[in-house]
Amino acid sequence: MPRQDGGKRSPKRPGGRRAKLPRPVYEKELLRLQEQLVMMQEWVRSTGARLVVVFEGRDAAGKGGAIKRVTEYLNPRVARIAALPAPTERQRTQWYFQRYAEQLPAAGEIVLFDRSWYNRAGVERVMGFCTDEEYARFLRQCPVFERLLIEDGILLRKYWFSVSDEEQERRFRSRLEDPMRRWKLSPMDLESRVRWEAYSRAKDEMFAHTDIPESPWYVVDADDKRRARINMIAHLLSGVPYHEVEPPELSLPPRPPSTGYRRPPMETQTWVPDHAATLEGAGRKRGGEPGGA
C-alpha cells in the first residue's frame, strides 16, 4: 500500500525558526478551515464514515489547543474528544488496547484522541509504568492493531506535535507564572524536563516501529502554535475525501395563535442577579419583563 503522504517527507523544522504567523492572517485562515471542518463533519455523518485522529507530542506542545480549534464549531454528537485518565486496576488486567478500542467511532462519528494508546511508548516507557515485556509487546501489536482498524474502514490519522527544548521551557515557565493556566502543569510534566533525552529516544523508537505505510506519523512543527494549528487542520482536510453535502431545506414555522397561556408572575421565580449591570456602573433596574420563558 502506498504512503498516504505520497512518500514525501518534510524536515522536522522546515526553514528553521520563523516569526509567528500574524494574528489577522491566522484568524482569517482558521475560520476558513473551520468552515471546511464543518463540511467534512457533514460528509462523515451522511456517509457513515469513521474518522480517528490521534494527537501526540511532548508536554506543552500545543495538542490541546489544536484539538480545541478543530472541534470549536463541530457537533459534539458527531465529533468527540477521547482523553482517558489513568487506567483502573481492572483495566490494567485487560488487553492493553481494549479501553482505547471502546472509544472508537461508530458510523458517522469522529473521535479525536488527546493522547492515545501511544502512552505506552512514551510516558509509560520512560517513567517505568510498564515492564520491558509489555513495552516490547506493544511495539509488536500496535502496527497490527492499526492495520486492523484501517482494514475495517476506519480513517486513521496520527499527528506528532514537535516542540523544541527552548520553546517547551518557555511555555512551562509561562504556565508557572499564570494562575489561570497553572493547573496545566503536573509533576509528571515537570519530570519530563529532566528526562528530555529519554523521551526523545522513546519517540524515535516508537516511530521506528509504528511509522508504517498504512498509518504514517505526520510531524507538526509546533514552536508557533498558530502555524501548527493551521498546518495540522489543512493537512487533515487534504487527507479526507470529503465533499459538500447538500443540507436539507429548513424553514422556520409560524408561531401558532395563542390558546390563552399566561406566564406565572415573575415574583414566583428566582432570577439570576444582573451582575452585568454593575459593570456598567449603573445598577439600573430591569426595565420590563425579560424575553423567553
Long-range contacts (C-beta under 8 A, 24 or more apart in sequence): 1-213, 1-214, 2-213, 3-213, 3-216, 4-213, 4-214, 4-216, 4-239, 5-216, 5-218, 10-219, 12-162, 12-219, 12-221, 13-162, 13-164, 13-221, 13-223, 14-221, 17-164, 17-223, 18-224, 18-227, 20-224, 20-226, 20-227, 21-224, 21-226, 21-227, 21-230, 23-226, 26-226, 26-229, 26-230, 29-230, 30-69, 30-229, 30-230, 30-233, 33-230, 33-233, 33-234, 33-237, 34-69, 34-72, 34-73, 34-233, 35-73, 36-237, 37-70, 37-73, 37-74, 37-233, 37-237, 38-73, 38-74, 39-242, 39-244, 39-245, 40-237, 40-240, 40-242, 41-74, 41-75, 41-78, 41-79, 41-110, 42-244, 42-245, 42-247, 43-240, 43-242, 43-243, 43-244, 43-245, 44-78, 44-108, 44-109, 44-110, 44-242, 45-75, 45-78, 45-108, 45-245, 46-108, 46-245, 47-108, 48-107, 48-108, 49-107, 49-108, 49-155, 50-104, 50-105, 50-106, 50-107, 50-108, 50-109, 50-153, 50-154, 50-155, 51-105, 51-109, 51-110, 51-111, 51-154, 51-155, 51-157, 51-240, 52-104, 52-105, 52-110, 52-111, 52-113, 52-149, 52-154, 52-155, 52-156, 52-157, 53-110, 53-111, 53-112, 53-113, 53-157, 53-158, 53-159, 53-236, 54-113, 54-116, 54-118, 54-156, 54-157, 54-158, 54-159, 55-112, 55-113, 55-114, 55-115, 55-116, 55-159, 55-161, 56-115, 56-116, 56-118, 56-122, 56-158, 56-159, 56-160, 56-161, 57-159, 57-160, 57-161, 57-162, 57-163, 57-220, 57-222, 58-161, 58-162, 58-163, 58-168, 58-192, 58-199, 59-168, 59-172, 59-188, 59-189, 59-192, 60-163, 60-168, 60-171, 60-172, 60-175, 60-184, 60-189, 61-161, 61-162, 61-163, 61-168, 61-222, 62-161, 62-163, 62-222, 62-225, 62-228, 62-229, 63-114, 63-115, 63-161, 64-114, 65-225, 65-229, 66-159, 66-161, 66-220, 66-225, 66-228, 66-229, 66-232, 66-233, 67-112, 67-114, 69-229, 69-233, 70-112, 70-233, 70-236, 71-112, 74-110, 78-108, 78-109, 78-110, 79-109, 79-110, 79-111, 79-112, 80-109, 80-110, 80-111, 80-112, 81-111, 81-112, 81-113, 81-114, 82-111, 82-112, 82-113, 82-114, 82-116, 83-113, 83-114, 83-115, 84-115, 96-120, 96-134, 96-137, 96-138, 96-141, 97-141, 97-145, 104-149, 104-154, 105-154, 117-142, 117-145, 118-142, 118-206, 118-210, 121-202, 121-203, 121-205, 121-206, 121-210, 122-199, 122-202, 122-203, 122-206, 123-188, 123-192, 125-202, 126-192, 126-195, 126-198, 126-199, 126-202, 127-188, 127-191, 127-195, 139-205, 139-206, 139-209, 139-210, 142-209, 142-210, 143-209, 143-210, 143-212, 143-215, 146-210, 146-212, 146-214, 146-215, 147-212, 147-214, 147-215, 150-214, 150-215, 155-240, 156-215, 157-218, 157-236, 157-239, 157-240, 158-215, 158-216, 158-217, 158-218, 159-217, 159-218, 159-219, 159-220, 159-232, 159-236, 160-203, 160-207, 160-217, 160-218, 160-219, 160-220, 161-220, 161-222, 161-228, 161-232, 162-219, 162-220, 162-221, 162-222, 163-222, 163-223, 164-223, 165-196, 167-222, 167-223, 168-193, 169-193, 263-293
